[in-house]
Amino acid sequence: MGTTIEKFKTQYWHRLDDGRVVCDVCPRHCALRDGKKGACYIREASDGEIVLTSYGLASGFAIDPIEKKPLNHFYPGSRVYSFGTEGCNLGCKYCQNWNISKTRERSILSAEGSPENIARRALALHCKSVAFTYNDPVIFFEYARDTAIACHELGLQAVAVSAGYMCEKPRQEFYHYIDAANIDLKAMSDQFYRKVCSGNLAPVLDTLLYLKHETDVWLEITTLLIPGYNDSSEELQKLSSWIVDNLGPQVPLHFSAFHPDFKMMDVPPTPLETLLRARNIALDAGIQFVYTGNIQHDDSENTYCPHCQHVVIRRHRYQLLEYSLNAKGECTNCLTKIPGRFEVC
């Protein structure tokens, strides 16, 4: 049903001499005349400042396994209450959620999404965490921030699923309130970002470096492999080496299968063989935890101890079939500590 548009005043913007207002939340730095919306569609110039037009308005809610985010080392087997709004600050031609991120239909939004209501609902539904997902929380970060605060007051965790395309100051504020993040590293090519996503690679790498080295946020990375675009062995080697050299070998990496969607309907789905080749390249580069997604392959969904190769978490799709970690998050076979958050849920 339709709903009233809320306009929430924001702080990350500056005015130009010609009267336009520049949004400083993401590297696009949209310069807007009064009444105009940014590329994300939900940040707007109003009365000489930038407002968020979807505060408290969500496009939908779902209860998911945390593995669906995907986060395999953050309270495995727990339930997460997921929601998003609308719009996006990137323009990925293959967007798998384009009906949400690219919609201009306000009728998809519901007025039942205040931060406090979301937190209370998640708690009542026995969820461990709340995830900001479906579209990128970068563009509604004030709404996500306040929801994270409400979650923490009730003992819940806050999860961000993001492309990481964000400026330094708002990034610092946002991730102060986030407990875990999965960042979409779309490719190790600035050309790919520019031509396929209407963005740039450098800000995403900055976000990854910031999260790993300057916060306590639990971090995992996803790369969607698109046949003929970002799946060459050379690029996969470059991506894997960058992660090992800059983030370390223990950051989990998920290779996800593409399916034809949005403006790339003529590109074939990613074959399993490509995902397995990517996984082997990443493992050979030294990344200890590499997973595949969007396609069933049980062996590459499992978590293995990097010391003894014992299966410490066995999965089938998003279900946990076996859990061989002790209360300290150690492999029960050799007592090697597995990185992550493994408190019993």
C-alpha positions in Angstrom: 0.0 0.0 0.0 1.1 3.6 -0.4 2.5 5.6 2.5 3.5 9.0 3.6 7.0 10.0 2.6 9.1 10.9 5.7 11.9 13.4 5.3 14.7 12.9 7.9 17.3 15.6 8.2 20.8 14.4 7.6 24.3 15.8 8.3 26.7 14.7 5.6 26.4 17.4 2.9 27.7 20.8 2.0 26.4 23.7 -0.1 27.9 25.1 -3.3 28.1 28.8 -4.2 25.5 28.2 -7.0 22.9 27.0 -4.5 23.2 23.3 -5.0 23.7 20.9 -2.1 26.2 18.1 -2.4 25.6 14.8 -0.6 28.7 13.5 1.1 27.5 10.0 2.1 29.0 8.2 -0.9 31.7 8.9 -3.5 29.1 10.0 -6.2 28.8 13.3 -4.4 25.5 14.2 -6.1 25.1 17.9 -6.4 21.4 18.7 -6.3 19.0 21.6 -6.8 16.1 21.9 -4.3 13.6 19.1 -4.8 16.0 16.9 -6.8 16.9 13.4 -5.7 20.4 11.8 -5.8 21.3 8.8 -7.9 20.2 6.6 -5.0 16.7 8.0 -5.3 16.1 8.3 -1.5 18.4 11.2 -0.6 17.0 14.6 -1.7 17.8 18.3 -1.6 15.1 20.0 0.5 15.3 23.6 1.8 19.0 23.8 1.3 20.0 20.5 2.9 20.0 16.8 2.2 17.1 14.7 3.6 16.5 11.0 3.7 13.0 10.3 2.2 12.6 6.7 3.4 13.4 6.9 7.1 11.1 4.4 8.9 9.8 3.0 5.6 10.8 -0.6 4.7 10.3 -2.5 1.5 9.7 -5.8 3.3 10.8 -8.1 6.1 12.0 -11.7 6.2 13.4 -14.1 8.7 16.5 -15.7 7.2 19.3 -18.0 8.3 22.4 -15.9 8.9 24.2 -18.0 6.2 22.0 -16.4 3.6 23.6 -13.0 4.0 26.1 -14.8 3.5 27.9 -14.9 6.9 29.3 -18.3 7.7 31.3 -17.3 10.8 28.9 -15.1 12.6 26.7 -17.1 15.0 26.2 -20.0 12.5 22.6 -21.4 12.5 21.1 -18.3 14.0 18.1 -16.4 12.7 18.4 -12.9 11.3 15.5 -10.4 10.7 16.2 -8.9 7.3 14.9 -5.7 5.7 15.7 -3.0 3.2 14.2 0.2 1.7 14.5 1.2 -2.0 17.1 2.7 -4.2 20.9 2.2 -4.6 24.0 4.3 -5.1 25.5 2.0 -7.7 24.1 1.1 -11.1 25.0 -2.6 -11.5 23.7 -3.8 -14.8 23.2 -7.3 -13.4 21.5 -6.3 -10.1 19.8 -9.3 -8.6 17.5 -7.2 -6.5 16.6 -4.6 -9.2 12.9 -4.6 -8.3 13.9 -3.0 -5.0 17.1 -1.1 -5.7 15.9 0.4 -9.0 12.2 0.8 -8.3 10.5 4.2 -8.4 7.3 2.9 -6.9 6.8 4.3 -3.4 3.9 1.8 -2.9 6.5 -1.0 -2.1 7.2 0.8 1.2 5.4 0.2 4.4 5.1 2.6 7.3 5.5 -0.1 9.9 9.3 0.0 10.1 10.4 2.3 12.9 13.8 1.3 14.4 12.2 0.4 17.8 9.4 -1.7 16.1 12.0 -3.6 14.0 14.1 -4.4 17.1 11.1 -5.5 19.1 9.8 -7.7 16.3 13.1 -9.3 15.7 13.4 -10.2 19.4 9.9 -11.6 19.5 10.7 -13.8 16.5 13.7 -15.2 18.3 16.3 -13.7 15.9 19.9 -13.2 17.0 20.4 -10.2 14.7 18.8 -7.7 12.3 20.3 -7.3 8.8 20.2 -4.2 6.5 20.0 -5.8 3.1 18.2 -6.2 -0.2 19.3 -2.7 -1.1 22.5 -1.0 0.2 22.3 0.4 3.8 24.8 3.1 2.7 22.0 5.1 1.3 19.7 4.8 4.3 22.5 4.7 6.9 20.8 7.0 9.4 17.8 4.7 9.5 20.1 1.6 9.7 22.2 3.3 12.4 19.2 4.1 14.6 17.9 0.5 14.1 21.2 -0.9 15.1 21.1 1.3 18.3 17.6 0.0 19.0 18.8 -3.6 18.5 21.7 -3.2 20.8 19.4 -2.0 23.6 17.6 -5.3 23.3 20.7 -7.4 23.1 20.5 -8.0 19.4 23.3 -7.8 16.8 23.3 -5.5 13.7 24.4 -6.8 10.3 25.2 -4.8 7.1 25.1 -6.3 3.7 26.7 -3.7 1.5 28.8 -2.9 -1.6 31.0 -0.7 0.6 30.7 2.4 -1.6 30.8 5.0 1.2 32.8 8.1 2.2 35.1 8.2 5.2 33.2 10.1 7.8 29.8 8.5 7.4 31.5 5.2 7.2 33.1 5.7 10.5 29.9 6.6 12.1 27.8 3.8 10.5 30.2 1.0 11.4 30.5 2.1 14.9 27.1 0.5 15.4 27.5 -2.6 13.2 28.6 -6.0 14.5 29.1 -7.9 11.2 29.3 -7.0 7.6 29.4 -8.8 4.3 30.9 -6.5 1.7 30.4 -7.1 -2.0 33.7 -6.9 -3.8 32.4 -6.9 -7.3 35.8 -7.3 -9.1 39.4 -6.2 -8.8 39.0 -4.0 -11.9 38.2 -0.3 -11.8 37.1 -0.7 -15.4 34.5 -3.3 -14.4 33.2 -0.9 -11.7 33.0 2.0 -14.1 31.4 0.2 -17.0 29.2 -2.3 -15.3 28.4 -0.7 -11.9 28.8 3.1 -12.5 31.2 3.3 -9.7 34.9 3.0 -8.7 36.9 0.3 -7.0 39.1 2.4 -4.7 36.3 3.4 -2.2 35.3 -0.3 -1.8 38.9 -1.3 -1.0 39.1 1.6 1.5 36.0 0.2 3.2 37.5 -3.3 3.4 40.7 -1.9 4.9 38.9 0.2 7.4 36.7 -2.6 8.6 39.5 -5.1 9.0 42.1 -2.8 10.6 40.2 -0.1 12.4 37.0 -1.7 13.7 35.8 -4.9 15.6 33.2 -5.6 12.9 33.2 -9.2 11.8 33.9 -9.1 8.1 33.2 -11.5 5.2 33.4 -10.8 1.5 31.3 -11.9 -1.5 32.2 -11.8 -5.2 29.5 -12.6 -7.7 31.2 -14.2 -10.7 29.8 -13.2 -14.1 30.9 -15.3 -17.1 33.2 -13.3 -19.3 33.3 -10.2 -17.1 35.1 -10.9 -13.8 35.9 -14.6 -13.8 39.3 -14.9 -15.5 41.9 -16.8 -13.5 44.2 -13.7 -13.7 41.6 -11.5 -12.0 40.7 -14.1 -9.4 44.3 -14.5 -8.6 44.6 -10.7 -8.2 41.6 -10.5 -6.0 42.7 -13.4 -3.8 46.2 -12.0 -3.4 44.9 -8.6 -2.5 42.8 -10.0 0.2 45.6 -12.1 1.7 48.2 -9.2 1.5 45.9 -6.5 2.8 43.2 -8.2 5.0 44.9 -11.5 5.9 44.1 -15.1 5.1 41.3 -15.5 7.7 38.7 -13.3 6.1 36.0 -15.6 4.7 35.4 -15.2 0.9 32.2 -16.3 -0.9 32.1 -16.8 -4.6 28.5 -16.5 -5.7 26.8 -17.7 -9.0 25.3 -15.1 -11.4 22.0 -15.7 -13.0 20.6 -13.6 -15.9 18.8 -10.5 -14.6 18.0 -6.8 -15.1 20.1 -5.5 -18.0 22.3 -8.6 -18.5 19.7 -11.2 -19.6 21.9 -12.3 -22.4 24.8 -13.5 -20.1 24.6 -17.2 -19.2 24.5 -18.4 -15.6 27.8 -19.1 -13.8 28.6 -22.8 -14.1 29.7 -24.7 -11.0 33.1 -25.4 -12.6 33.8 -21.6 -12.5 33.0 -21.3 -8.8 35.1 -24.3 -8.0 38.0 -23.0 -10.1 37.7 -19.6 -8.2 37.6 -21.4 -4.9 40.8 -23.4 -5.7 42.6 -20.2 -6.8 41.7 -18.5 -3.6 42.7 -21.4 -1.4 46.0 -21.7 -3.3 46.6 -18.0 -2.7 46.3 -18.7 1.1 42.7 -17.7 2.0 41.7 -20.2 4.6 37.9 -20.1 4.3 36.4 -20.0 0.8 32.8 -20.8 0.0 30.5 -21.0 -3.0 26.9 -19.7 -3.1 23.7 -19.5 -5.3 24.4 -23.0 -6.5 24.4 -26.2 -4.6 27.7 -27.9 -3.8 27.9 -29.2 -0.3 31.6 -29.6 0.0 32.3 -26.0 -0.7 29.6 -24.8 1.7 31.3 -26.5 4.7 33.8 -24.9 7.1 37.1 -26.8 7.4 39.7 -26.4 10.1 42.7 -24.8 8.4 45.1 -26.9 10.5 43.7 -30.5 10.3 41.1 -30.1 7.6 38.4 -31.6 9.8 34.8 -30.4 8.9 33.9 -28.1 11.8 30.6 -27.0 10.3 28.8 -29.2 7.7 26.1 -27.4 5.7 23.5 -28.3 3.1 22.2 -25.1 1.5 21.6 -22.9 4.5 21.1 -25.8 7.0 23.7 -26.8 9.6 24.0 -30.6 9.6 27.1 -30.9 11.9 28.8 -28.5 14.3 32.2 -29.5 15.7 33.3 -26.4 17.5 33.7 -26.2 21.3 32.5 -23.3 23.4 35.6 -21.3 22.6 35.1 -21.7 18.8 37.9 -24.3 18.5 38.0 -27.3 16.3 37.1 -30.3 18.4 39.6 -32.4 16.6 42.8 -30.4 17.1 41.7 -27.3 19.2 42.7 -24.8 16.5 40.8 -21.5 17.0 38.4 -20.8 14.1 38.0 -17.1 13.5 34.5 -15.7 13.9 31.7 -15.3 16.4 30.6 -18.7 17.6 28.8 -18.2 20.8 26.0 -20.8 21.2 22.8 -19.2 19.9 
